[in-house]
Amino acid sequence: MNGSIQMAYTPRSPSTQNSVPATSLFRVMPIARAIFMRPDAECRFLCPTRRFAVSVGAMSRIALKTCKLTKRYKDRAVVNQLDLTVNEGEIYGFLGPNGAGKTTTMRMILGLVLPEEGEIEVFGVDAVGHRQKALRNVGAVVEAPSFYLHLSARKNLRHLGRLSGACSEKRIEEVLDLVGLKHVADDPVGTFSFGMKQRLGIAQALIPDSKLVLLDEPTNGLDPHGIKDTRELMRRLCRDLKVTIFLSSHLLSEVEQVCDRVGIINLGQKILEDRVETLLKLESVIHVDVSDSSRATELLVARGWKCEPTGEANGEVRVLKVQGDAVTGADVNDCLVRAGIRVHRLLPATHSLERLFVTITENLRQ
């Protein structure tokens, strides 16, 4: 059947009891199928005139790209000239303080919010001008997933899959197994823990054989076991199924453990985008215990590193803190030993993404 489907849609519930509002289904279903479009249907938006560049490209190694993406509410730019690049097959962490524009960005990528200007490409296809094609293999869990609580996990996936036009019993069994819910597939979702519902949300995002999955705070509200399970699930999806994952989170320690690259935004603008290990080396700190702190300080400062005393031994200053871009313990040790200064102990400081994030956002406030 060819035709045009409007944004408004009210799904027919399999039962009127405990039914989920259409808006909830709209929010949590894989957004490529969230409007419940048939594959041969055309999606028409009732919207004002847009200012977008349209470009349709072939498959590339870039899974998701935004260029000068902008969204304003009244006179405030919630997202401002945002450029992001997510490579195929990676886990990308999208970070920023509350109100930075993360959720608005995700909604624009998924077609739930129209940008004022800018480009969005998904696997080389323009997601504004060719939304249905671009989002065909995209799944998402935005905010808390909602389901028919009186239905089993299997029946929920079957119902949502039929609405999206991307359902097969084989695929349902596959995704239930992937997220570790096969043993409770016939239990009512109302009996599930919050973590199990999160995993079921990821399962429904995978129903259309998704190659790109967007997850908004996937570990929010989970206990340590739930966080660990979700982290391992994301790694498995990326490693075994080559699924690209774009996730927003405020749990920076979790992002550090699971993500390949991160992008940090503040007030709608990108501040940094790089590999996690590269960002952690931006400002290295080395603590060194030396025989002659005064001479050591002169040598280290001459190399362009910051150096300050931090501890004493036998009544004299011997421990120095050395800071610099990508400075290593080997660099410090080599500099001092060549000058005849004895190094008693050398200890690199532990870095974290959280520390970097706090430093960056605090500097922006000043």
ABEGO torsion letter per residue (X at the ends): XBEBBBABBBBBBABABGBBBAAAAAAABBAAAAAGBBAABBBBBBBBBBBBBBBBBBBBABABBBBGBBBBBEABBABBGBBBBBBBGBBBBBBEBBGAGAAAAAAAAAGABBBABEBBBBGGBBAAABAAAAAAABBBBBEBBBBBAABBAAAAAAAAAAAAGBBBAAAAAAAAAAAGAAAAAABBAAABBAAAAAAAAAAAAAAAGBABBBBBGAABGBBAAAAAAAAAAAAAAAAAAGBBBBBBBABAAAAAAABABBBBBBGGBBABBBBAAAAAAABBBBBBBBABAAAAAAAAAAAGBBBBBABBBGGBBABBBBBEBGBBAAAAAAAAAAAGBBBABBBBBBBBAAAAAAAAAAAAAX
